[in-house]
Amino acid sequence: MRTSTTSSFRYFPVSDRDRNWGLYTTTVGESRIAPQSVYPPGGHPKNFAFDHRHGRILDSFALVYISSGRGKFESKPKFSAVIEPGDAFLLFPGVWHRYAPDAETGWHEHWIGFDGDLVRRWLKHKFISPQKPVVKIHAEDVVQLTFSQMMQSVRANRSALQQILAGATANLIGLYYSAKQTSPAAGPLNASAIELAINRLQNDFAQPLDMKLLARELGVSYSWFRSHFAAHTGLSPHQYLLELRLVRARNLIAETELTVKEIAAQTGFDDEHYFSRLFRQKLNFTPSQWRQRCLRRT
């Protein structure tokens, strides 16, 4: 690991095992850039180094998190953003970019470089996109702890280090993706409406629930509720409710001797035949087949 009074970082070789894991790390590090300092600092390999005037194009991905200070980020074709504490930005392979702290403030930057089939899949399915790469991370304590733990693992040269770092990277990208799902225009009150709705569904999943009425009780429009709930969970409110009911039904089938009719009633399904059809559609097993399958495993 290369260290100085301002920086600590490492670049990694990548093995076949790392590539087969699906997500591997190319670099990890942090730099404390003092006000009026030259940026970027030197000491990085040629394919990662850059000068601000010309910018840079990487062959892989990177996530950069700014924990203090301010600056500016730019990328092609026409994106620019002021960077503040708590902001994170993704760098994409083949996409020109540049960034730097304000001379008056400097900044504290943390980064992780990565690549692999898994992240390429995230890109393909548009979980991540170079169109708007900057987000405000809302779980700053978790992000800073994750970067700190990664640096500790690197210094300790822990066994299967690449796999440890891959797990941490996936966690960071999950937090980044979560932050992108929260619209700044929604405001904290409306954002909390989704959390309240999730709690209501989890607690009352077996009860009859009218989603339009629930939205009205939460003080939001149904169209807003449906779209933001889907962005938050990946499912519409109705689909989320059905999944909760089916999870409970699976457990009851496996752990009790209740009849299909009794389980349907306890999990919010008025019609046992509809319940059985939906169960088979979702799991490719009838309730009876699921019970037999669970019994064979005990």
C-alpha positions in Angstrom: 0.0 0.0 0.0 1.4 3.4 -1.0 1.0 6.0 1.8 1.8 9.7 2.4 0.5 12.4 4.8 -2.5 12.8 2.5 -3.2 9.5 0.7 -3.4 5.8 1.2 -4.3 3.5 -1.7 -3.6 0.2 -3.4 -4.1 -1.3 -6.9 -4.8 -5.0 -7.3 -3.9 -7.8 -9.7 -7.0 -9.8 -10.8 -7.0 -13.6 -10.9 -9.4 -16.0 -12.7 -11.0 -16.7 -9.3 -11.7 -13.0 -8.9 -13.3 -12.7 -12.4 -15.3 -15.8 -11.9 -16.7 -14.3 -8.6 -18.4 -11.8 -10.9 -17.2 -8.6 -9.1 -13.6 -7.7 -8.5 -11.7 -4.7 -7.2 -9.1 -2.8 -9.2 -8.2 -0.2 -6.6 -9.3 1.2 -3.2 -8.1 4.3 -1.4 -8.6 7.7 0.1 -7.0 11.1 0.0 -7.2 14.2 2.2 -6.7 17.1 -0.1 -5.8 20.2 1.8 -6.9 23.7 0.6 -4.8 25.2 -2.1 -3.1 21.8 -2.8 -2.2 20.5 -6.3 -4.9 18.1 -7.6 -4.8 15.3 -8.3 -1.9 14.0 -6.3 0.7 11.9 -8.0 1.7 8.3 -7.6 -1.1 6.5 -9.4 -0.6 4.1 -12.4 -0.8 5.6 -15.8 -4.2 4.1 -16.7 -5.7 5.6 -13.5 -3.9 9.0 -13.3 -5.2 12.1 -14.9 -4.8 15.8 -15.1 -7.8 18.0 -14.7 -7.3 20.0 -17.9 -7.6 16.9 -20.1 -9.8 14.7 -17.9 -9.7 10.9 -18.1 -11.4 7.8 -19.5 -11.2 4.6 -17.5 -11.5 1.0 -18.7 -13.5 0.0 -15.6 -15.9 1.4 -13.0 -15.2 3.4 -9.9 -17.3 4.9 -7.0 -16.0 8.1 -5.4 -17.4 9.4 -2.2 -16.7 12.9 -0.7 -17.0 13.0 3.1 -15.9 16.6 3.5 -15.1 19.7 1.4 -16.6 20.8 -1.9 -15.8 20.6 -5.6 -17.1 20.0 -9.1 -17.7 16.9 -11.3 -18.1 16.8 -15.1 -18.7 14.0 -17.6 -19.6 13.7 -21.2 -21.8 14.3 -23.0 -23.1 17.3 -21.0 -23.2 16.6 -17.3 -21.8 18.8 -14.5 -22.6 19.0 -10.8 -21.3 20.8 -7.7 -20.1 18.2 -5.2 -20.8 18.6 -1.5 -20.1 16.5 1.6 -22.1 13.3 1.4 -22.2 13.2 -2.4 -21.0 10.1 -4.4 -20.4 9.7 -8.1 -19.9 6.7 -10.3 -17.3 6.6 -13.1 -18.1 4.4 -16.1 -15.7 2.7 -18.5 -15.3 4.6 -21.8 -16.9 7.8 -20.4 -14.8 10.9 -20.2 -14.9 12.7 -16.9 -13.0 15.0 -14.6 -13.4 16.2 -11.0 -11.6 18.3 -8.5 -12.0 20.0 -5.1 -12.4 23.7 -4.7 -9.1 25.3 -3.9 -10.6 27.1 -0.9 -12.0 23.9 0.8 -10.1 20.9 -0.5 -11.9 17.7 0.2 -11.7 14.2 1.7 -12.3 11.6 -1.1 -12.7 7.8 -0.8 -12.8 5.5 -3.8 -13.2 2.0 -4.9 -12.5 0.8 -8.5 -14.2 -2.3 -9.7 -15.5 -4.4 -12.6 -16.9 -7.8 -13.5 -19.9 -9.6 -15.0 -22.2 -8.6 -12.2 -21.6 -4.8 -12.5 -21.9 -5.1 -16.3 -25.3 -6.7 -15.7 -26.3 -3.8 -13.4 -25.4 -1.4 -16.2 -27.2 -3.5 -18.9 -30.4 -3.5 -16.8 -30.0 0.3 -16.0 -29.6 -0.1 -12.3 -26.7 2.3 -12.8 -26.3 4.8 -15.6 -23.7 7.4 -16.7 -26.6 9.9 -17.5 -26.8 11.2 -13.9 -23.9 9.7 -11.9 -24.0 12.0 -8.8 -26.2 11.2 -5.8 -26.5 12.4 -2.2 -25.9 9.4 0.0 -28.3 9.4 2.9 -26.6 6.6 5.0 -23.3 8.5 5.4 -22.3 6.7 8.6 -22.6 3.3 6.9 -20.7 4.5 3.8 -17.8 5.9 5.8 -17.7 2.7 8.0 -17.6 0.5 4.9 -14.7 2.4 3.4 -12.9 2.3 6.7 -13.4 -1.5 7.0 -12.2 -2.0 3.4 -9.0 -0.1 4.2 -8.5 -2.1 7.3 -8.9 -5.3 5.3 -6.4 -4.1 2.8 -3.8 -3.2 5.4 -4.3 -6.6 7.1 -3.9 -8.4 3.7 -6.9 -10.6 4.7 -7.4 -14.0 3.0 -9.7 -13.8 -0.1 -9.3 -10.0 0.0 -10.9 -9.6 -3.4 -14.1 -11.4 -2.3 -14.3 -9.3 0.9 -13.9 -6.1 -1.1 -16.5 -7.3 -3.7 -19.0 -7.7 -0.9 -18.3 -4.2 0.4 -18.5 -2.8 -3.1 -21.9 -4.4 -3.7 -23.1 -2.9 -0.4 -21.9 0.6 -1.5 -23.6 0.3 -4.9 -26.7 -0.8 -3.2 -26.7 2.3 -1.1 -25.9 4.4 -4.2 -28.9 2.8 -6.0 -31.1 3.3 -3.0 -30.2 7.0 -2.9 -31.1 7.4 -6.5 -34.6 6.0 -5.9 -35.3 8.9 -3.4 -36.5 11.9 -5.4 -35.2 15.2 -3.8 -38.5 16.8 -4.9 -40.5 14.3 -2.9 -39.4 15.8 0.4 -38.9 14.0 3.8 -42.6 13.9 4.6 -43.6 12.1 1.4 -40.6 9.8 1.6 -41.7 8.8 5.0 -45.1 8.0 3.6 -43.6 5.0 1.7 -41.9 3.8 4.9 -45.2 4.0 6.7 -47.0 2.2 3.9 -44.4 -0.7 4.0 -44.9 -1.0 7.8 -48.7 -1.0 7.4 -48.5 -3.7 4.7 -46.1 -5.9 6.8 -48.2 -5.6 9.9 -51.7 -5.9 8.3 -50.9 -8.1 5.3 -53.7 -10.6 6.1 -56.3 -7.8 6.3 -58.3 -6.4 3.4 -56.3 -3.4 2.2 -57.5 -0.8 -0.3 -54.3 0.8 -1.8 -56.1 4.0 -3.0 -57.6 4.4 0.5 -54.1 3.8 2.1 -52.6 6.5 -0.2 -55.3 8.9 0.9 -54.7 8.1 4.6 -51.0 8.9 4.1 -51.8 12.2 2.5 -50.5 11.5 -1.0 -52.0 10.9 -4.4 -52.4 7.2 -5.5 -50.3 7.8 -8.7 -47.5 9.3 -6.6 -47.8 6.5 -4.1 -47.8 3.7 -6.7 -44.8 5.1 -8.6 -42.7 5.9 -5.6 -43.5 2.7 -3.8 -42.3 0.8 -6.9 -39.1 2.8 -7.1 -38.5 2.1 -3.4 -39.2 -1.6 -3.4 -39.1 -2.8 -7.0 -42.8 -3.9 -6.8 -46.2 -2.2 -7.0 -48.0 -2.0 -3.6 -50.4 -4.8 -4.7 -47.5 -7.1 -5.8 -45.7 -6.3 -2.6 -48.7 -7.3 -0.6 -49.1 -10.6 -2.5 -45.5 -11.4 -1.9 -45.8 -10.8 1.8 -48.9 -13.1 1.9 -47.2 -15.8 -0.1 -44.1 -15.8 2.1 -46.3 -16.3 5.2 -48.3 -19.0 3.4 -45.1 -20.9 2.5 -44.0 -20.9 6.1 -47.4 -22.1 7.3 -47.5 -24.9 4.8 -44.0 -26.0 5.8 -44.4 -25.6 9.6 -48.0 -26.5 10.4 -50.7 -29.0 9.5 -53.3 -26.4 8.6 -55.4 -27.1 5.6 -55.0 -25.1 2.4 -58.3 -23.4 3.1 -57.2 -22.4 6.6 -53.8 -21.1 5.4 -55.5 -19.0 2.6 -57.8 -17.5 5.2 -55.0 -16.7 7.6 -52.9 -15.0 4.9 -55.6 -12.7 3.5 -56.9 -14.8 0.5 -60.7 -15.1 0.5 -60.7 -17.8 -2.2 -58.6 -20.9 -1.6 -58.7 -21.8 -5.3 -57.3 -18.4 -6.3 -54.7 -18.8 -3.6 -53.7 -22.3 -4.9 -53.5 -21.0 -8.5 -51.4 -18.0 -7.5 -49.1 -20.2 -5.3 -48.4 -22.5 -8.2 -47.9 -19.7 -10.6 -45.3 -18.1 -8.4 -43.5 -21.2 -7.1 -44.2 -23.9 -9.7 -45.5 -26.0 -6.9 -49.0 -26.6 -5.6 -49.4 -26.0 -1.8 -49.6 -29.8 -1.3 -46.4 -30.4 -3.4 -44.7 -27.6 -1.4 -45.6 -29.3 1.9 -44.3 -32.7 0.6 -41.1 -31.0 -0.6 -40.5 -29.5 2.9 -41.2 -32.7 4.6 -38.6 -34.5 2.6 -36.0 -32.0 3.7 -36.6 -32.5 7.4 
